Amino acid sequence: MTKRINKFLRSKHFSLVVLLVMMIAFFWAFSKNHSYLGLNNIRNILNSTVIYTLLAVGGGLVIIAGEIDLSPGYVGTAAGAVMAALLNSTGLPWLVVVVMCLAIGVVFGLINAFLINELKLQSFIATLAIGSFIAGGFAYIVVDGKTLEIKNDAIALIGTGRIGGFVPYTIIISTAVIVIYGVILAKTKFGRCVYLCGGNREAARLTGISPRLMSYILFANSGMLGALAGLLYDARLKAGNLTGTNHYVFPAITAAVLGGLSLGGGNGDMLGCFLGLLIISGFNNGLVVLGVSPFWQNVASGLLLLLALTLDYLTKRGTKGGRAHGKAAGV
């Protein structure tokens, strides 16, 4: 038991929990009537993480495998536009439309993987080009540059409905996604393959794993979750939006990296990713509660990231110092 506690105290998770508690205490103390920890505001924080969660999970798996995907936000916008267009112009059942839109996300993901694995393009460049130009342009073509209203009760219920009139369905969906992928990553052979591909591709090949196949699977999955994020975003607005989730991917990646996912691959988990998401969303919400100008929020978020990295560095330095002292003392 003591070993587990010591291991946790030395972990990235502990640093994130400390930062989260400090942040909560600060905003609770300075918010009017301590409203920051009110039930409605807690729901608002969790609800604001929904889109980021889906993008961070899909993109996070790609990062752990040693690549990066900047396209899911744009893919989500395109999928949402297609959903609005199909619901308005065809008699297809809404569930069929949703499946078709998720398939579009998979296709974009496979295109990314093809460019990276077969044409040897850098993942940063390939996914940015596919996302911002191809998927982004596709969204405008589908809706002809207009915002399309979504008139479907089932889609509206998914986007705005609440369990017991309080907990949004979207929070349940995003929570289920991060839990399921967290278990897959931590407890399955597939998860171990993801880590091995990110840590050492040659070693992965020698053990019989195909990094190329894993790349196709992970990029397809990232595209699908990006499409799901776009569908939920448009379901909330009840409209196919032209910008949609375009600008959500960078904050999602920031949250994932803040949560311990290494851009070099091979490190990180969904718990750290979730803590990073809570810190980013909770921090932005706190700034709004305190009435801070939106123009300063990006600056403050950058300072938060630097603070988190510094805290993590000091924690690791202290741990190494403790070990070195122990060795010197003959422990």
Secondary structure, DSSP 4 states (H G I P E B T S, - for coil): -HHHHHHHHTSHHHHHHHHHHHHHHHHHHHSGGGGGGSHHHHHHHHHHTHHHHHHHHHHHHHHHTT-----HHHHHHHHHHHHHHHHHH----HHHHHHHHHHHHHHHHHHHHHHHHTS---HHHHHHHIIIIIIHHHHHHHHTTSPEE---HHHHHHHH-EETTTEEHHHHHHHHHHHHHHHHHHHSHHHHHHHHHHH-HHHHHHTT--HHHHHHHHHHHHHHHHHHHHHHHHHHHTEE-SSTTTTSHHHHHHHHHHTT--TTSS---HHHHHHHHHHHHHHHHHHHHTT--HHHHHHHHHHHHHHHHHHHHHHHHHHHHHHHHHHHTT-
